[in-house]
Amino acid sequence: MNKFLNTLFKVIEIMIAVFLALMIILVFLNVVGRYLFNIGFVWSEEISRLCFIFLVYLGSIEAMRDNRHLMIDTLLMKVPKTAQTIIYTLVQGCIIWLMVIQTQGSWGLVMQNRNNRWVATGFPAHIVHFFGAILGVSIAVIAVTNLVRLFVFKTPVPELIAIKDDSGDVETVE
């Protein structure tokens, strides 16, 4: 299972790189086209916007998995282990709650926009919101997994909040 997840997140990293490269290329070509040839590609702006949206969604999932989101752990590391567990549980609970709200809101927008299309590309507008729902579910699942690791596998809080580097190794928090 761990090998499958590592492969899945490697694919996500590749998708992030592809979206970033595509976004940079399209914006560059559009700028060059407008300034040198006095032509612009309206569709390139929408595709760049889509790339940016998916880049943020996938990057947020990746950051949650690797604990790379902005976190201030000074207080957490100075309190006793019982308080660390309580604070970490509250934080993960808040993440789950907010991701449930994210998922519900995104799903509502999927239903509301299921017949709408973007103007220049004809891209279905509800797909963007659908991926917002996927973002919410994915981060909630990661938060639940963190709680399972805390309570079932008895992983200490400092190990759970340690940042994983690109090789998968854990950088210790001191």
N, C-alpha and C positions, 0 to 999 in steps of 0.2 A: 504493500500500500504506500509506503514511504517513497519507493522508487517511482510509482505512478504520480504522486504529488510533486516530486522533484521534477519529473518530466513535464508535467502540466505547468508548473511555474517557470520552467525554462522556455516553454512555448509562449507563455505570457510575456516574458522578457523580450523574446524575439519580436512578438507583435508590437510591443512598446517601441522597439527600435525601428520597425518598419513604419509605424504611424508617424514617429518623429521625423524620419527621413523623408517620407512622402509629404508631410506638412511643410518642411523646409524647402523642398524642391518646388512644390506648387506655389508657395508664396514668392520664392525667388523668381520663378518664371513669370509670374503675374506682374511683379514689380518691373522686371526687365521689359516685358511686353508693353506695359503702359508707358514707360519712360522712353524707350528706344523706338518702338514701332507704333505707339499711340493706339494700341489695342489691349483689351483686358479680357480675361477669361472669368466670367461670372461664376461658372461652375467650380472653378478652382477655389474660390472663397468658401463655398459650402463644403467641399471635400476637406479643405484645411480645417474648417470648424469641426467637422465630424472626427477627423484625426485627433484634434486636440481634446475633444470630449472623451473619446475612447482611451486616449493616452492617460488622461486624468483618472478615469475609472479603473483601468488596469493597474496604473501606478499606485493607486490607493489600496487596492487589494494586495499588491506585492509589498507595499510598505507595512501593512498590517501584519502580514505573515512574518516579516523580518524584524518587526519592532522598530521600524525606521521613522515612524511618525514622531512629531514633536512631543517630547515627554520630559517633564521635570520630575526627576526621581530623588531629589535631595531630601525631601521630607520622608519619603518612603524608605530610604536607606538608613535613616537615623532613628526610626521607631523600632520597638521590639517585633519579633517574628509574628506574633498574634495580630498586632496592629497592621503589619505589612499585608497579612492575609486578608484582613477585613477591608483595607483600603483597595487592594488589588481586585477583590471580589466586587466592591462597589463600582470601581472604574469599568470593569468588564460588563457588569450589569447595565451600567449607563450606556455603554457602547451597543449592547444588544438592544436595549430599548430604543435608542436613536436609529439604529438600523432597521428596526421594525417599522418605525415611523417613515423612514426613507423608502422602504419597500412598499408600504401602503400608498404613500404619496405618488411614487413612480408608477405603481400599477394603476392608480386612478388616472394618471396622465396618459398611460397606454390606452386605456379604454376611451378616454376623451378624444384622443388624437388618432384613433385607429383608421380613420378615413382621410386624414390630412397627409399632404406630401410637401416636401421642400420645393421651392419655386424653380430654381435653376436645374437641379439634378433629378427631381422627381423622387427623391429618396423618401421612404415612408417615415413620417415624423415620429410615429410611435416606437420605432426601433430604438431611438436614443433613450427614451424613457424606460423601455424594457431593460436596457443595459444598466440603467439606474437601479432597477429592481434587483438585477443580478448582483450589482455592487453591494446592495444592502444585505442580501441573503449571504453572500460570500463572507463579508466582514462579520456578520452575526455568527456564522458557523465557525470562523476562526476564533472569535471571542468565547464561544461555548467550548471549543477545543482547549483553549487556554484554561478555562475553569476546570475542565476534566483533568488536564495535566496537573493542576494545582491540588484538587481534592482526591482524585482517584490514584494518580501516579505519584502523589506527594512530591512534586517538583517544587523546590524552593522558589520564592518570589524573585530573588535576585537573578536566578537562572532564567526565569520566565521573561523578565524585562531586559535581559541582555540582548544587545544588538547583534544580529547575525551578519557576518561579512559576506562578500561575494562567493567565497569558497564554501560557505555553509558552516564555517567555524563560528564559535560564539566569542564575542568580545566581552570580557568581564566588566561589570560596573563596580567602581570603587568609590 
